[in-house]
Amino acid sequence: MSNPIADPGHGHSPAAWTAVIIMLVGIAVGTTAFFLNVPWLVWSCVVVVVIGLIVGFVLAKVGYGVNGPKYTAKEH
């Protein structure tokens, strides 16, 4: 029962953090715009969320992903 579950290490990279932060900002602003009934801002935030996904993918391909050469794992 004392065997710890190994951490797969997913999501602990600059690429993942950058993508998530961009997408969270887009979702937060988009939700507020939806509540305030500002349709153009809602759709702009949808574009921001997609841009966040693309930025994360590009950063991972450039080497800032979990197994990338520019990423150094940190001890927990």
C-alpha positions as CSV (number, residue, x, y, z in Angstrom):
1,M,0.0,0.0,0.0
2,S,3.0,2.4,0.4
3,N,3.9,2.3,-3.3
4,P,3.7,5.9,-4.6
5,I,2.2,6.4,-8.0
6,A,4.8,7.6,-10.4
7,D,4.3,11.1,-11.7
8,P,4.2,11.0,-15.5
9,G,5.4,14.6,-15.7
10,H,2.8,15.8,-18.1
11,G,2.0,19.5,-17.9
12,H,5.1,20.6,-16.1
13,S,6.7,22.5,-18.9
14,P,7.0,26.1,-20.1
15,A,4.9,25.1,-23.2
16,A,2.1,23.7,-21.1
17,W,2.0,26.5,-18.6
18,T,2.1,29.2,-21.3
19,A,-0.8,27.5,-23.2
20,V,-2.9,27.1,-20.1
21,I,-2.4,30.7,-19.0
22,I,-3.4,32.1,-22.4
23,M,-6.4,29.8,-22.6
24,L,-7.5,30.6,-19.0
25,V,-7.4,34.4,-19.7
26,G,-9.4,33.8,-22.9
27,I,-12.0,31.7,-21.0
28,A,-12.3,34.2,-18.1
29,V,-12.7,37.2,-20.3
30,G,-15.0,35.3,-22.7
31,T,-17.2,34.2,-19.8
32,T,-17.5,37.8,-18.6
33,A,-18.3,39.0,-22.1
34,F,-21.0,36.3,-22.4
35,F,-22.5,37.4,-19.1
36,L,-22.4,41.1,-20.3
37,N,-23.8,40.1,-23.7
38,V,-20.9,41.3,-25.8
39,P,-20.9,38.8,-28.7
40,W,-17.9,40.2,-30.6
41,L,-15.7,39.8,-27.5
42,V,-16.9,36.3,-26.8
43,W,-15.9,35.3,-30.3
44,S,-12.6,37.1,-29.9
45,C,-11.9,35.1,-26.8
46,V,-12.6,31.9,-28.7
47,V,-9.9,32.9,-31.1
48,V,-7.6,33.7,-28.1
49,V,-8.2,30.1,-26.7
50,V,-7.3,28.6,-30.1
51,I,-4.2,30.8,-30.2
52,G,-3.2,29.5,-26.8
53,L,-3.5,26.0,-28.1
54,I,-1.3,26.8,-31.1
55,V,1.3,28.6,-28.9
56,G,1.6,25.6,-26.7
57,F,2.0,23.3,-29.6
58,V,4.6,25.5,-31.2
59,L,6.6,25.9,-28.0
60,A,6.5,22.1,-27.5
61,K,7.9,21.6,-31.0
62,V,10.6,24.2,-30.5
63,G,11.8,22.3,-27.5
64,Y,10.1,23.7,-24.4
65,G,7.8,20.7,-24.0
66,V,8.3,17.9,-21.4
67,N,10.8,15.9,-23.4
68,G,12.3,18.9,-25.3
69,P,16.0,19.8,-25.2
70,K,15.3,23.2,-23.8
71,Y,13.3,21.9,-20.8
72,T,14.9,20.9,-17.5
73,A,12.9,18.9,-15.1
74,K,12.7,20.2,-11.5
75,E,12.7,18.1,-8.4
76,H,9.5,18.1,-6.4
